Amino acid sequence: MLIPFLIMLREGLEAALVVGIIASYLHQTGRGAWMPAVWIGIFLAAALALFVGAGLQFASAEFPQRQQELFEAVVGFLAVGVLTWMVLWMRRAARDIRHDLTRALDQTFRSGRRHTYALIGMVFLAVAREGLESIFFLLAVFQQSQSTHAPLGALLGLGVAMILGLALYRGSLRLPLGHFFRATGLFILLVAAGLLSGSVRALHEAGVWNHAQQVVFDLSDRLPLDTPLGSLFAGIFGYQPAPTLSEVVAYVGYLLIAVVLLNSNVRIPGLWRRRSASSAMTTQPRHKRA
């Protein structure tokens, strides 16, 4: 329940932050009449995320056991990739997200054509990205965990994110977003390492990966999965009492690579950064002729 709650809290807050910046820009520039386009973008993005999630869930239910294990592994790998990209991108973009968004909105309204479609598309892409990230992660968590409280945790996280987003928009809350995203980012990397290890195990159960299957250590007698602490560690960090060599290598190797990337200057592409010369020229103010 804790992992879905924190993930949906972070994802929902990211989406609410973007929508709040757009709504604030529209009201401050006297364009409040364009808010229906924002709501249309949100509705379309939510519908897409729900459609994709339901489709994947129904499709996987029809698979035989081996194909279900393979599907679980693929979804887990996708979730790890999406979570890693999310953490790295937000670490780079958190400081400039307001500037990038308002610049993109300025360019949209300066173009003089199709403002409605451009605004709907901007909101749709922002919210759909967070929604699809959440869908892939929740599918991976639900498949690797049998907890019946996971959906409730996801709903609670989304609800809290909506409340915090509304409070941020109205100015009644000053949340240190940089510290929040940094702390949750480190936690998410640990969760992603557990998902990667579980995906490697699913590949073995599907008969695709049969290498490095010797057990590294066995804590079944000291910390079995059916104990409260073992269940907690398994749900949060992907703990297994008797992991194989391939699972340990995947877990530790991922964390090492993620920490290196997190402390490097690797550029992570986003939705609103435009570094080309042509876009830079369009942002320059036009001087009136004398």
Order of alpha helices (4+ residues) and beta strands (2+ residues): alpha-alpha-alpha-alpha-alpha-alpha-alpha-alpha-alpha-alpha
